[in-house]
Amino acid sequence: MLVLTRKQGESIQINDDIEIKVLSVDGDQIKLGIDAPKHVDIHRKEVYQQITQENQEASQLSRNTINLLKNPKKD
């Protein structure tokens, strides 16, 4: 992990197209601004983890559904 120290108004540049800027510092909260192309998805980590989990659950459900359709139970 790269650890950097930045002050309010300073930035971090990632490649040519992503800039992360420290907008303000208020106690233990830091407000960041992220300038990135529209095709780059940006989420808070807890939201990203929830999206990933829901996608995994949905894909598992789809596989189960396909297997049921392939092998229907005969009454």
N, C-alpha and C positions, 0 to 999 in steps of 0.2 A: 504494500500500500504506500502510495506517495502521500506525504503529509506536507502541506504548505501553510504558511501564515500569510493572511491577507488582511488589510485594513479596509474600512468603509471606503467605497469608491474604487477599490482595486479589483482586478479581474484575474481569471484563469482562462487560458485559451486551450481548447482541445481540437487538434487538427486545424483545418482552415475555416471550419464553419460552425463551431460551437464555442460560445463564450459564457462563462459563469461569473457574474459580478456581485460583489457584496454591496447590497443597497443600504442596509442599516444594521446596527447592532444596538439592542436594547436589553440590558441585563443578560439573561441566558438565552435570548432569542436572537437569531440572525436571519435577516431577510435577504434571500438570494434572487437575482434575476438571471434567467437562462435564455440566451439568444441562440436558437438552433433552427435548422430547416424544418419545414412542416412535416416532412416524412419521418422525422426522428420522434419517437414516442418518449414522453417524459412523464414519470409518475413518482409520487412519494413511494418509498419502499414498501410500506404496509399495503398500499393499494396494488402495487405491482405483484406482490406475493398473493393477494386475494385473486387477482385476475388469473395468475398462473394456476392456482389451485382449482378455480372454477373451470378453466379450460381443460385441465387434466380430468376432472370429474365428468365433464361433458363428453370428452373423447372416450372415456371408459364406458359411459352409458351408450354411446353410439356403437361401440364394438359389441356390447352385450345385446343390443337391439338387433344388430345384423346377424349375430349368431342365432338368436331366437327365430328370425325370419328364415334363415337357412335350414334350421332344424326344428320346425314346429312340432309341438307335442300332439300326438293323435289320441283323441278320446275314444 
